[in-house]
Amino acid sequence: MDIVLADLRIDGRDVKALMHAPKNGFFYVIDRSDGKLVSAEPIAEVNWASHVDLETGRPVENPGVRYLDGGPVHITPGAMGAHNWPSMSYNPEHGLVYIPTIHETWRFGDEGIDIALWKSPNWQAPIPKEGFGVAALPVDLAPGKPKGTLQAWDPVRRERVWEVPFDIAWNPGTLTTAGDLVFQGTVEGDLVAYHAATGEVLWRQPVGLGVVAPPITYAIDGRQYLALLVGWGSGPSGGGTDELHGLGWAYGVHPRRVLAFSLEGETEMPASPPPAPPVPLEDPAFEIDEALADYGLEVYANCFMCHGADGISGGAAPDLRASPIVLADGAFEDVVREGTLLENGMPSYPALSDAHLEALRHYIRQRARAGLGLIDVPATGITGQR
């Protein structure tokens, strides 16, 4: 997470401030001249700690947040934190920090896991079988509650001034300018300009693909430009949820490009294909063996980082539920074990046996039918534990 330096006037004195919004949900203001903590206030829902002790700098944990008895607990912020790596920005004219904020609650538990015998996974093994030692899944929020926001935070008054809600938790970094503007892309595929003081939307430009990068500004020969890297990737492209899959930024469909804007710009933006969520394929003749599918979930530990948890791709790699290669005799083995798509970025896994691949095939077919609504299979999330 980024750190922003600013000169602030706090309680009648000038503070050479260091401002930081880490994953834990608190916004820290530190006097960088002596390292003393000035304030630490929650910028999102926080239930794991009551406050931060300003003397020690340590959060004061609430009781019952470590599931020591093996029972599950709900923790806010969740695994992605309240603020992740997408950058915040500070406008000294308005004294506001603009933070892409995540509002998620995750369920954590170790039921079914013998912690006394558990050890860290051997990630060099063909199939790491130890698991993460924890089951973790996001919890459905109350209807109408946003999963993400862009918020303007006042570090002196220690309060939120305005915020814009989003249906998707993860949103890219921000840029603020001396022209009273805040720019931010969206995962839905827009570049948006807000009024820095009020959050009013002043301009919206579709860019043809979901955005994960922050915009930048620069000047050449007295002309100011705004540039944005439009290239779907990082956290949200990993998928794992129907909402990220539903954005429609399928692997290899939409062009990646750098767009530059200016007030004098007259170039028409090249067209980009519309969103196209992959549709899982169904093969009625394929009989799923539930035991093989369960073992295939363990094998899928090699795959989920690119192809998405629970087989749901967000666009970082092909959605295997919609891939005819999985159904084709020999082709699946050629790709996974022999590396025939290595030049496309798909690594080979020569250590996987025929039994591993068959189990993986049954798991993928199971997830495809679940995606089509034909069967009901519990989600496992990023930990692969039901």
ZIQUI-V880322 format. One record per backbone hydrogen bond with DSSP energy under -0.5 kcal/mol. NH is the residue of the N-H (numbers start at 1). CO is the residue of the C=O. E is the energy in kcal/mol with one decimal. If there is no record, write none. Layout:
NH;CO;E, NH;CO;E
This chain:
4;19;-2.4, 6;17;-2.1, 8;6;-0.7, 8;15;-2.6, 10;8;-0.7, 10;13;-2.6, 13;10;-1.6, 15;8;-3.5, 17;6;-2.6, 17;15;-1.4, 18;30;-2.6, 19;4;-3.3, 20;28;-2.1, 21;2;-0.6, 22;26;-0.6, 25;22;-1.0, 27;41;-3.3, 28;20;-3.2, 28;26;-0.6, 29;39;-2.5, 30;18;-2.6, 31;36;-3.0, 32;16;-2.8, 32;30;-0.9, 34;31;-1.1, 35;31;-2.8, 36;31;-0.5, 38;29;-2.8, 39;29;-1.6, 41;27;-1.6, 43;25;-2.7, 44;25;-0.8, 47;76;-2.3, 48;76;-0.9, 50;60;-2.7, 51;60;-0.6, 53;51;-0.5, 53;58;-2.6, 54;52;-0.6, 57;53;-3.1, 60;51;-3.2, 61;59;-0.8, 62;48;-2.4, 65;62;-0.7, 70;67;-1.8, 73;108;-2.8, 75;73;-0.5, 75;106;-3.1, 77;104;-0.5, 78;104;-0.5, 81;78;-1.7, 82;23;-1.8, 89;98;-1.2, 91;96;-2.6, 92;90;-0.6, 95;91;-1.9, 96;91;-1.3, 97;153;-2.7, 98;89;-3.0, 99;97;-0.7, 99;151;-2.7, 101;99;-0.7, 101;149;-3.4, 102;82;-3.2, 103;147;-3.5, 104;102;-0.6, 106;75;-2.5, 107;137;-3.5, 108;73;-3.0, 108;106;-0.6, 109;135;-1.5, 110;70;-0.6, 113;110;-2.0, 115;113;-1.3, 117;114;-1.0, 118;114;-1.5, 123;121;-1.1, 125;122;-1.9, 135;109;-3.3, 136;134;-0.5, 137;107;-1.7, 139;105;-3.6, 145;142;-2.1, 147;166;-1.3, 148;166;-1.6, 149;101;-2.4, 150;164;-2.1, 151;99;-2.1, 151;149;-0.6, 152;162;-3.2, 153;97;-3.3, 153;151;-0.6, 154;159;-3.0, 155;95;-0.5, 155;153;-0.8, 158;154;-1.5, 159;154;-1.2, 161;152;-3.2, 162;152;-0.9, 164;150;-2.5, 166;148;-2.9, 174;87;-2.2, 175;183;-1.8, 177;181;-2.1, 180;177;-0.9, 181;177;-0.6, 182;194;-2.0, 183;175;-3.5, 184;192;-2.1, 185;173;-0.6, 186;190;-1.7, 189;186;-1.4, 191;205;-2.3, 192;184;-2.5, 193;203;-2.8, 194;182;-3.1, 195;200;-2.4, 196;180;-2.4, 199;195;-2.8, 202;193;-3.1, 203;193;-1.4, 205;191;-2.6, 207;189;-2.6, 208;189;-0.7, 211;186;-2.0, 213;229;-0.6, 216;227;-2.3, 218;225;-1.7, 220;223;-2.2, 223;220;-1.9, 224;222;-0.5, 225;218;-3.4, 226;261;-2.5, 227;216;-2.6, 228;259;-2.6, 230;228;-0.7, 230;257;-3.1, 231;229;-0.9, 237;233;-0.8, 237;234;-0.5, 238;234;-0.6, 238;235;-1.6, 239;236;-1.5, 240;312;-2.4, 245;241;-2.0, 246;242;-2.5, 247;243;-0.5, 247;244;-0.8, 248;245;-1.5, 250;248;-1.7, 253;250;-1.7, 254;250;-0.6, 257;230;-2.2, 259;228;-2.7, 259;257;-0.5, 261;226;-3.3, 265;262;-1.4, 276;248;-3.0, 280;278;-0.6, 281;321;-2.6, 286;283;-2.0, 287;285;-0.6, 288;286;-0.6, 290;288;-0.7, 293;289;-2.6, 294;290;-2.2, 295;291;-1.9, 296;292;-2.7, 297;293;-1.4, 298;294;-0.9, 299;295;-1.9, 300;296;-2.3, 301;298;-1.4, 302;299;-2.1, 303;300;-1.9, 304;300;-1.8, 306;303;-1.3, 307;303;-2.6, 308;304;-1.9, 311;308;-1.5, 312;309;-1.7, 313;311;-0.8, 314;237;-1.0, 315;317;-0.5, 316;237;-2.3, 320;318;-0.9, 321;311;-0.6, 322;319;-1.7, 323;320;-1.0, 324;322;-0.5, 326;323;-0.7, 327;324;-0.6, 328;324;-0.9, 328;325;-0.7, 332;325;-0.5, 332;328;-1.2, 334;330;-2.2, 335;331;-2.1, 336;332;-2.6, 337;333;-2.3, 338;333;-1.4, 339;335;-0.6, 340;334;-1.6, 342;339;-1.6, 344;341;-1.3, 345;342;-1.9, 346;341;-1.8, 347;345;-0.8, 349;336;-3.0, 352;349;-1.8, 357;353;-2.2, 358;354;-2.4, 359;355;-2.2, 360;356;-2.4, 361;357;-2.4, 362;358;-2.0, 363;359;-2.2, 364;360;-2.5, 365;361;-2.3, 366;362;-2.0, 367;363;-2.3, 368;364;-2.0, 369;365;-2.2, 370;366;-1.9, 371;367;-2.3, 372;368;-1.5, 373;370;-1.2, 374;369;-2.5, 375;369;-0.9, 377;375;-0.6, 383;136;-0.6, 383;380;-0.7, 384;381;-1.0, 385;380;-1.0
